[in-house]
Amino acid sequence: MVKGFVLAATLAAAGASAQTWEVGAIGGYGFSPKMSVKAPSGSADTGPENGGAVGVYGGEDSSKHWGGEARYLYRYSNFKLSSGNTSVSFGGHTHIIEGDLLAYFRPKGSRIRPFVAFGGGIKVLVGTGTESAAQPLARFAALTATREILPTAGIGVGVKIALKQHVRLRIEARDYISAAPSGVIAPAPGASISGIPHDILGLVGFSYTW
């Protein structure tokens, strides 16, 4: 019985020591394809503007080819509404909070590790501009100083490169997919937003591992 307990404790300690923990900072640039607001009088394009993104992440590699992590991103993203020669820009930003599962193509310990990532979380849209009753293109939608929380799914591809014993470079592309907003970008009566919102980001990060 004692021998069994010692063996179990030894295996548990070995499993814990085999885990590789990682924390890092990341940044890049985001692109969002436009959505369409359709109204009886015509249509307009809308969505977040392109802009930079910064964030932090942390996680672990729990086995040779699998790992998990949590991430926070702050996306600089004013909101835009345009039709013909008329365009409205409204101050805003987006918070992205998610958890991911990572699948690596090369085993833990390799210097270069390509991976795919998939997971989900929430996207918080925050309008910070000044509202106006005479906002142009109000017949399509109103850009509002509100906060809206949307569920989001994330997918991505990337590569981690070990630069030193505890330092990694990370290069990746991510797509965050969510439901269409209805608060920060509020359709006018009789109008509706069509299209699936995407936040497509190119990101570079550095991390410390132990």
Backbone as CSV, one residue per row, in Angstrom:
resi,resn,N_x,N_y,N_z,CA_x,CA_y,CA_z,C_x,C_y,C_z
1,MET,0.827,-1.207,0.000,0.000,0.000,0.000,0.858,1.253,0.000
2,VAL,1.916,1.253,0.861,2.826,2.399,0.927,3.544,2.576,-0.398
3,LYS,3.996,1.420,-0.960,4.683,1.493,-2.249,3.769,2.066,-3.326
4,GLY,2.488,1.672,-3.290,1.533,2.180,-4.271,1.333,3.675,-4.148
5,PHE,1.262,4.143,-2.890,1.103,5.577,-2.656,2.318,6.340,-3.161
6,VAL,3.520,5.836,-2.879,4.749,6.493,-3.330,4.804,6.542,-4.851
7,LEU,4.411,5.436,-5.500,4.409,5.391,-6.961,3.432,6.403,-7.541
8,ALA,2.225,6.495,-6.967,1.225,7.448,-7.451,1.713,8.880,-7.274
9,ALA,2.329,9.164,-6.120,2.849,10.513,-5.879,3.962,10.850,-6.854
10,THR,4.813,9.880,-7.149,5.907,10.099,-8.094,5.384,10.390,-9.492
11,LEU,4.383,9.623,-9.929,3.799,9.842,-11.249,3.113,11.196,-11.329
12,ALA,2.409,11.586,-10.257,1.746,12.888,-10.241,2.755,14.013,-10.333
13,ALA,3.864,13.898,-9.601,4.907,14.924,-9.638,5.542,15.000,-11.009
14,ALA,5.747,13.825,-11.621,6.329,13.813,-12.965,5.404,14.468,-13.961
15,GLY,4.080,14.206,-13.823,3.118,14.827,-14.737,3.095,16.327,-14.580
16,ALA,3.170,16.810,-13.310,3.157,18.252,-13.071,4.400,18.894,-13.642
17,SER,5.575,18.245,-13.458,6.815,18.828,-13.957,6.862,18.829,-15.473
18,ALA,6.066,17.950,-16.112,6.071,17.897,-17.571,5.294,19.050,-18.199
19,GLN,4.475,19.735,-17.413,3.719,20.857,-17.937,4.631,22.048,-18.177
20,THR,4.385,22.769,-19.275,5.122,23.992,-19.583,4.161,25.160,-19.517
21,TRP,4.432,26.115,-18.611,3.580,27.284,-18.450,4.140,28.442,-19.265
22,GLU,3.238,29.329,-19.680,3.639,30.417,-20.573,2.788,31.657,-20.306
23,VAL,3.425,32.819,-20.218,2.717,34.096,-20.162,3.374,35.040,-21.165
24,GLY,2.573,35.892,-21.794,3.141,36.758,-22.808,2.299,37.968,-23.120
25,ALA,2.867,38.841,-23.941,2.192,40.030,-24.448,2.149,39.936,-25.965
26,ILE,1.089,40.494,-26.557,0.884,40.331,-27.996,0.257,41.593,-28.575
27,GLY,0.492,41.840,-29.841,-0.095,43.005,-30.484,-0.104,42.832,-31.994
28,GLY,-0.878,43.673,-32.667,-0.949,43.582,-34.118,-1.994,44.519,-34.685
29,TYR,-2.605,44.086,-35.783,-3.546,44.933,-36.510,-4.762,44.116,-36.892
30,GLY,-5.947,44.751,-36.802,-7.198,44.061,-37.086,-7.935,44.637,-38.280
31,PHE,-8.561,43.758,-39.027,-9.368,44.121,-40.191,-10.756,43.513,-40.035
32,SER,-11.794,44.305,-40.301,-13.173,43.818,-40.176,-13.936,44.070,-41.468
33,PRO,-14.313,43.009,-42.195,-15.163,43.200,-43.377,-16.461,43.889,-42.985
34,LYS,-16.965,44.735,-43.852,-18.160,45.511,-43.541,-19.424,44.656,-43.578
35,MET,-20.364,45.026,-42.724,-21.705,44.465,-42.767,-22.615,45.450,-43.488
36,SER,-23.807,45.015,-43.808,-24.751,45.851,-44.547,-25.987,46.135,-43.701
37,VAL,-26.390,47.404,-43.696,-27.648,47.794,-43.051,-28.662,48.048,-44.168
38,LYS,-29.721,47.270,-44.193,-30.727,47.386,-45.248,-31.979,48.053,-44.694
39,ALA,-32.448,49.068,-45.405,-33.643,49.819,-45.015,-34.504,50.019,-46.248
40,PRO,-35.777,50.416,-46.080,-36.641,50.651,-47.251,-36.064,51.669,-48.227
41,SER,-35.239,52.605,-47.721,-34.698,53.657,-48.579,-33.372,53.284,-49.231
42,GLY,-32.853,52.087,-48.951,-31.580,51.681,-49.544,-30.749,50.895,-48.556
43,SER,-29.429,51.006,-48.684,-28.538,50.263,-47.797,-27.286,51.079,-47.484
44,ALA,-26.630,50.704,-46.397,-25.394,51.353,-45.977,-24.438,50.291,-45.455
45,ASP,-23.147,50.626,-45.454,-22.135,49.738,-44.890,-21.837,50.159,-43.460
46,THR,-21.556,49.186,-42.609,-21.264,49.510,-41.214,-20.320,48.478,-40.610
47,GLY,-19.816,48.788,-39.419,-18.946,47.866,-38.711,-17.788,48.590,-38.054
48,PRO,-16.930,47.853,-37.354,-15.735,48.464,-36.757,-14.745,48.862,-37.846
49,GLU,-14.038,49.960,-37.609,-12.968,50.347,-38.513,-11.725,49.495,-38.251
50,ASN,-10.836,49.436,-39.227,-9.579,48.723,-39.036,-8.732,49.457,-37.997
51,GLY,-7.938,48.715,-37.241,-7.118,49.349,-36.217,-6.246,48.370,-35.470
52,GLY,-5.388,48.903,-34.622,-4.448,48.089,-33.869,-5.099,47.316,-32.741
53,ALA,-4.352,46.347,-32.208,-4.825,45.532,-31.086,-3.638,45.175,-30.209
54,VAL,-3.839,45.181,-28.892,-2.800,44.776,-27.941,-3.439,43.876,-26.892
55,GLY,-2.642,43.021,-26.269,-3.221,42.139,-25.271,-2.195,41.307,-24.537
56,VAL,-2.712,40.416,-23.698,-1.882,39.499,-22.906,-2.512,38.111,-22.971
57,TYR,-1.708,37.089,-22.685,-2.223,35.728,-22.673,-1.397,34.879,-21.721
58,GLY,-1.976,33.770,-21.323,-1.275,32.821,-20.465,-1.880,31.444,-20.607
59,GLY,-1.059,30.422,-20.439,-1.577,29.059,-20.574,-0.516,28.025,-20.304
60,GLU,-0.795,26.801,-20.730,0.117,25.692,-20.501,0.051,24.697,-21.643
61,ASP,1.141,23.970,-21.836,1.175,22.817,-22.732,1.045,21.582,-21.858
62,SER,-0.127,20.965,-21.899,-0.402,19.864,-20.981,0.054,18.508,-21.511
63,SER,0.376,18.426,-22.813,0.848,17.162,-23.387,1.728,17.468,-24.584
64,LYS,2.156,16.437,-25.288,3.086,16.629,-26.405,2.501,17.507,-27.505
65,HIS,1.199,17.353,-27.779,0.616,18.045,-28.922,-0.587,18.924,-28.578
66,TRP,-0.888,19.102,-27.287,-2.067,19.876,-26.912,-1.728,20.883,-25.820
67,GLY,-2.407,22.002,-25.857,-2.249,23.017,-24.821,-3.509,23.858,-24.719
68,GLY,-3.566,24.674,-23.696,-4.706,25.561,-23.509,-4.232,26.910,-23.009
69,GLU,-5.018,27.953,-23.285,-4.648,29.276,-22.803,-5.857,30.195,-22.723
70,ALA,-5.698,31.265,-21.960,-6.688,32.328,-21.875,-6.061,33.599,-22.427
71,ARG,-6.919,34.473,-22.994,-6.386,35.658,-23.674,-7.307,36.849,-23.487
72,TYR,-6.688,38.034,-23.421,-7.425,39.306,-23.437,-6.815,40.203,-24.510
73,LEU,-7.675,40.787,-25.360,-7.236,41.719,-26.395,-8.037,43.008,-26.314
74,TYR,-7.344,44.123,-26.477,-7.984,45.437,-26.596,-7.829,45.868,-28.045
75,ARG,-8.937,46.025,-28.724,-8.942,46.343,-30.162,-9.377,47.795,-30.351
76,TYR,-8.490,48.609,-30.951,-8.826,49.995,-31.274,-9.755,49.975,-32.493
77,SER,-11.032,50.287,-32.279,-11.995,50.076,-33.371,-13.144,51.080,-33.274
78,ASN,-12.941,52.252,-33.863,-14.081,53.152,-34.013,-15.131,52.477,-34.884
79,PHE,-16.358,52.935,-34.792,-17.439,52.343,-35.581,-17.829,53.294,-36.714
80,LYS,-18.182,52.709,-37.847,-18.394,53.502,-39.056,-19.716,53.143,-39.716
81,LEU,-20.323,54.150,-40.311,-21.551,53.979,-41.094,-21.387,54.815,-42.345
82,SER,-21.579,54.222,-43.526,-21.359,54.958,-44.768,-22.345,54.521,-45.840
83,SER,-22.727,55.494,-46.656,-23.590,55.228,-47.811,-23.322,56.314,-48.844
84,GLY,-22.982,55.907,-50.065,-22.656,56.882,-51.103,-21.448,57.709,-50.702
85,ASN,-21.595,59.030,-50.756,-20.499,59.932,-50.397,-20.542,60.378,-48.939
86,THR,-21.493,59.836,-48.163,-21.653,60.238,-46.762,-21.092,59.161,-45.841
87,SER,-20.293,59.588,-44.859,-19.689,58.639,-43.937,-19.677,59.225,-42.526
88,VAL,-19.945,58.376,-41.538,-19.937,58.784,-40.138,-18.985,57.869,-39.369
89,SER,-18.066,58.468,-38.590,-17.166,57.711,-37.730,-17.492,58.030,-36.276
90,PHE,-17.543,57.002,-35.442,-17.965,57.154,-34.048,-16.942,56.469,-33.158
91,GLY,-16.424,57.173,-32.153,-15.390,56.617,-31.284,-15.806,55.321,-30.613
92,GLY,-14.861,54.408,-30.470,-15.175,53.151,-29.813,-13.986,52.220,-29.738
93,HIS,-14.149,51.134,-29.031,-13.141,50.088,-28.953,-13.820,48.768,-28.605
94,THR,-13.059,47.689,-28.691,-13.595,46.355,-28.450,-12.681,45.591,-27.508
95,HIS,-13.262,44.929,-26.519,-12.533,44.009,-25.643,-12.868,42.580,-26.075
96,ILE,-11.851,41.734,-26.208,-12.058,40.324,-26.544,-11.456,39.477,-25.429
97,ILE,-12.278,38.629,-24.821,-11.837,37.747,-23.731,-12.208,36.324,-24.125
98,GLU,-11.233,35.423,-24.153,-11.530,34.076,-24.645,-10.621,33.032,-24.027
99,GLY,-11.048,31.776,-24.160,-10.237,30.617,-23.817,-10.045,29.770,-25.067
100,ASP,-8.851,29.213,-25.244,-8.512,28.478,-26.468,-7.929,27.110,-26.160
101,LEU,-8.129,26.195,-27.093,-7.427,24.928,-27.129,-6.473,24.984,-28.310
102,LEU,-5.201,24.643,-28.091,-4.187,24.684,-29.137,-3.754,23.264,-29.497
103,ALA,-3.700,22.985,-30.793,-3.207,21.701,-31.286,-1.917,21.956,-32.063
104,TYR,-0.818,21.349,-31.610,0.500,21.572,-32.208,0.825,20.474,-33.218
105,PHE,1.516,20.866,-34.284,1.913,19.896,-35.309,3.255,19.241,-34.986
106,ARG,4.006,19.831,-34.042,5.274,19.234,-33.622,5.259,19.093,-32.101
107,PRO,5.941,18.100,-31.560,5.839,17.813,-30.124,6.496,18.880,-29.256
108,LYS,6.091,18.886,-28.002,6.681,19.794,-27.019,8.178,19.568,-26.945
109,GLY,8.937,20.661,-26.883,10.391,20.575,-26.880,10.988,20.940,-28.213
110,SER,10.167,20.944,-29.293,10.658,21.350,-30.605,10.893,22.860,-30.618
111,ARG,11.893,23.293,-31.348,12.182,24.731,-31.398,11.100,25.489,-32.145
112,ILE,10.570,24.918,-33.215,9.525,25.553,-34.017,8.272,24.693,-33.935
113,ARG,7.135,25.312,-33.506,5.904,24.542,-33.289,4.712,25.234,-33.970
114,PRO,4.377,24.860,-35.191,3.143,25.376,-35.807,1.928,24.856,-35.040
115,PHE,0.845,25.636,-35.051,-0.342,25.222,-34.305,-1.603,25.774,-34.949
116,VAL,-2.721,25.153,-34.593,-4.048,25.705,-34.867,-4.719,25.922,-33.516
117,ALA,-5.582,26.932,-33.441,-6.257,27.268,-32.191,-7.745,27.434,-32.447
118,PHE,-8.537,27.022,-31.473,-9.983,27.216,-31.564,-10.552,27.330,-30.154
119,GLY,-11.550,28.203,-30.002,-12.123,28.413,-28.686,-13.266,29.403,-28.748
120,GLY,-13.526,30.066,-27.640,-14.643,31.001,-27.589,-14.596,31.845,-26.340
121,GLY,-15.474,32.845,-26.318,-15.536,33.750,-25.183,-16.551,34.839,-25.437
122,ILE,-16.175,36.066,-25.101,-17.070,37.200,-25.322,-16.327,38.343,-25.999
123,LYS,-17.089,39.144,-26.696,-16.596,40.365,-27.316,-17.436,41.512,-26.748
124,VAL,-16.773,42.522,-26.179,-17.475,43.658,-25.586,-17.239,44.878,-26.480
125,LEU,-18.301,45.341,-27.140,-18.226,46.536,-27.974,-18.566,47.751,-27.121
126,VAL,-17.740,48.785,-27.201,-17.951,49.987,-26.399,-17.928,51.208,-27.324
127,GLY,-19.055,51.904,-27.384,-19.115,53.160,-28.134,-18.770,54.314,-27.217
128,THR,-17.833,55.171,-27.637,-17.371,56.269,-26.785,-17.569,57.642,-27.436
129,GLY,-18.191,57.689,-28.606,-18.393,58.955,-29.297,-19.518,59.769,-28.679
130,THR,-19.787,60.917,-29.297,-20.856,61.805,-28.836,-22.095,61.589,-29.699
131,GLU,-23.181,61.189,-29.066,-24.423,60.940,-29.800,-25.045,62.256,-30.271
132,SER,-25.760,62.170,-31.391,-26.426,63.352,-31.940,-27.763,62.951,-32.538
133,ALA,-28.788,63.743,-32.238,-30.114,63.466,-32.794,-30.129,63.687,-34.297
134,ALA,-29.183,64.495,-34.792,-29.117,64.792,-36.223,-27.989,64.014,-36.900
135,GLN,-27.681,62.838,-36.387,-26.602,62.037,-36.952,-26.895,61.686,-38.412
136,PRO,-25.945,61.946,-39.316,-26.163,61.568,-40.720,-26.437,60.066,-40.860
137,LEU,-27.222,59.717,-41.839,-27.578,58.327,-42.142,-28.404,57.669,-41.038
138,ALA,-29.098,58.493,-40.233,-29.929,57.951,-39.158,-31.080,57.110,-39.695
139,ARG,-31.410,57.257,-40.970,-32.482,56.430,-41.535,-32.057,54.961,-41.639
140,PHE,-30.737,54.710,-41.539,-30.226,53.333,-41.564,-29.945,52.814,-40.152
141,ALA,-29.187,53.567,-39.368,-28.808,53.115,-38.029,-28.289,54.297,-37.226
142,ALA,-28.239,54.108,-35.914,-27.656,55.087,-35.001,-26.422,54.468,-34.352
143,LEU,-25.326,55.213,-34.330,-24.116,54.803,-33.613,-24.212,55.387,-32.214
144,THR,-24.178,54.541,-31.202,-24.526,54.971,-29.842,-23.381,54.775,-28.852
145,ALA,-23.390,55.588,-27.805,-22.397,55.497,-26.727,-22.882,54.500,-25.682
146,THR,-22.886,53.248,-26.052,-23.356,52.180,-25.171,-22.319,51.068,-25.132
147,ARG,-22.609,50.056,-24.340,-21.757,48.879,-24.209,-22.583,47.649,-24.551
148,GLU,-22.022,46.773,-25.366,-22.757,45.590,-25.820,-21.863,44.363,-25.729
149,ILE,-22.390,43.279,-25.148,-21.637,42.039,-24.987,-22.176,40.989,-25.955
150,LEU,-21.275,40.408,-26.746,-21.660,39.404,-27.733,-20.836,38.133,-27.537
151,PRO,-21.455,36.954,-27.636,-20.664,35.717,-27.631,-19.814,35.658,-28.896
152,THR,-18.622,35.087,-28.778,-17.738,35.031,-29.938,-17.015,33.691,-30.000
153,ALA,-16.729,33.252,-31.206,-15.920,32.059,-31.435,-14.632,32.491,-32.115
154,GLY,-13.527,31.847,-31.751,-12.240,32.211,-32.325,-11.548,31.023,-32.961
155,ILE,-10.945,31.256,-34.121,-10.122,30.246,-34.784,-8.837,30.925,-35.242
156,GLY,-7.766,30.154,-35.344,-6.512,30.766,-35.754,-5.454,29.748,-36.114
157,VAL,-4.413,30.245,-36.764,-3.229,29.449,-37.095,-2.009,30.276,-36.728
158,GLY,-0.924,29.601,-36.374,0.267,30.352,-36.030,1.452,29.442,-35.807
159,VAL,2.521,30.044,-35.302,3.738,29.293,-35.016,4.416,29.914,-33.796
160,LYS,4.972,29.060,-32.944,5.790,29.488,-31.813,7.233,29.086,-32.093
161,ILE,8.155,30.022,-31.847,9.572,29.780,-32.106,10.351,30.062,-30.828
162,ALA,11.094,29.081,-30.355,11.913,29.264,-29.152,13.153,30.066,-29.516
163,LEU,13.283,31.267,-28.933,14.449,32.101,-29.198,15.581,31.807,-28.215
164,LYS,15.202,31.589,-26.955,16.144,31.214,-25.906,15.478,30.133,-25.055
165,GLN,16.088,29.762,-23.970,15.553,28.673,-23.148,14.148,28.986,-22.638
166,HIS,13.878,30.238,-22.250,12.581,30.574,-21.667,11.831,31.634,-22.471
167,VAL,12.288,31.948,-23.658,11.678,33.032,-24.447,11.169,32.499,-25.780
168,ARG,9.899,32.812,-26.094,9.295,32.386,-27.359,8.805,33.582,-28.159
169,LEU,8.981,33.497,-29.455,8.344,34.406,-30.406,7.108,33.712,-30.944
170,ARG,6.029,34.489,-31.113,4.764,33.922,-31.568,4.222,34.776,-32.715
171,ILE,3.869,34.147,-33.821,3.287,34.832,-34.975,2.011,34.102,-35.338
172,GLU,0.905,34.839,-35.501,-0.356,34.147,-35.772,-1.370,35.050,-36.467
173,ALA,-2.385,34.401,-37.014,-3.550,35.085,-37.577,-4.787,34.527,-36.894
174,ARG,-5.711,35.420,-36.489,-6.921,35.005,-35.787,-8.159,35.603,-36.453
175,ASP,-9.250,34.872,-36.357,-10.558,35.368,-36.797,-11.536,35.173,-35.653
176,TYR,-12.097,36.287,-35.161,-13.105,36.241,-34.104,-14.470,36.507,-34.725
177,ILE,-15.378,35.563,-34.573,-16.677,35.590,-35.242,-17.765,35.721,-34.186
178,SER,-18.678,36.660,-34.385,-19.719,36.886,-33.379,-21.056,37.167,-34.049
179,ALA,-22.070,37.367,-33.238,-23.373,37.794,-33.746,-23.306,39.265,-34.133
180,ALA,-24.251,39.709,-34.961,-24.303,41.111,-35.375,-24.721,41.990,-34.201
181,PRO,-24.118,43.167,-34.046,-24.503,44.065,-32.955,-25.884,44.672,-33.200
182,SER,-26.517,45.085,-32.110,-27.811,45.762,-32.237,-27.923,46.938,-31.274
183,GLY,-26.866,47.138,-30.438,-26.891,48.220,-29.467,-25.959,49.349,-29.839
184,VAL,-24.661,49.046,-29.962,-23.691,50.067,-30.366,-24.006,50.558,-31.773
185,ILE,-24.369,49.634,-32.648,-24.894,49.980,-33.981,-26.362,49.571,-33.972
186,ALA,-27.249,50.540,-33.746,-28.677,50.251,-33.563,-29.435,50.526,-34.863
187,PRO,-29.960,49.487,-35.512,-30.701,49.703,-36.767,-31.917,50.599,-36.536
188,ALA,-32.205,51.439,-37.528,-33.395,52.288,-37.466,-34.641,51.426,-37.611
189,PRO,-35.813,51.916,-37.193,-37.059,51.160,-37.385,-37.237,50.764,-38.851
190,GLY,-37.495,49.498,-39.086,-37.657,48.992,-40.444,-36.364,48.580,-41.111
191,ALA,-35.217,48.804,-40.451,-33.916,48.431,-41.017,-33.370,47.204,-40.295
192,SER,-32.417,46.537,-40.906,-31.804,45.355,-40.294,-30.356,45.240,-40.762
193,ILE,-29.519,44.643,-39.908,-28.114,44.421,-40.236,-27.941,42.997,-40.749
194,SER,-27.288,42.852,-41.886,-27.002,41.524,-42.429,-25.495,41.337,-42.540
195,GLY,-25.080,40.081,-42.478,-23.663,39.771,-42.518,-23.191,39.239,-41.178
196,ILE,-22.093,38.502,-41.203,-21.514,37.928,-39.994,-20.284,38.739,-39.621
197,PRO,-20.253,39.327,-38.430,-19.087,40.129,-38.032,-17.832,39.272,-37.861
198,HIS,-16.746,39.728,-38.458,-15.442,39.092,-38.307,-14.443,40.136,-37.818
199,ASP,-13.592,39.743,-36.896,-12.403,40.513,-36.541,-11.215,39.655,-36.940
200,ILE,-10.538,40.018,-38.020,-9.406,39.248,-38.528,-8.133,39.983,-38.128
201,LEU,-7.304,39.335,-37.321,-6.133,39.994,-36.758,-4.846,39.262,-37.105
202,GLY,-3.837,40.034,-37.466,-2.472,39.537,-37.576,-1.721,39.960,-36.322
203,LEU,-1.102,39.011,-35.608,-0.547,39.286,-34.280,0.869,38.739,-34.142
204,VAL,1.674,39.470,-33.363,3.028,39.033,-33.021,3.191,39.193,-31.513
205,GLY,3.766,38.204,-30.858,3.917,38.283,-29.401,5.231,37.650,-28.930
206,PHE,5.551,37.962,-27.665,6.700,37.365,-27.000,6.228,36.828,-25.651
207,SER,6.778,35.682,-25.259,6.334,35.080,-24.006,7.514,34.532,-23.213
208,TYR,7.246,34.328,-21.926,8.218,33.695,-21.024,7.629,32.353,-20.600
209,THR,8.440,31.317,-20.611,7.976,29.968,-20.269,8.781,29.417,-19.099
210,TRP,8.154,28.490,-18.382,8.860,27.786,-17.307,8.225,26.422,-17.066
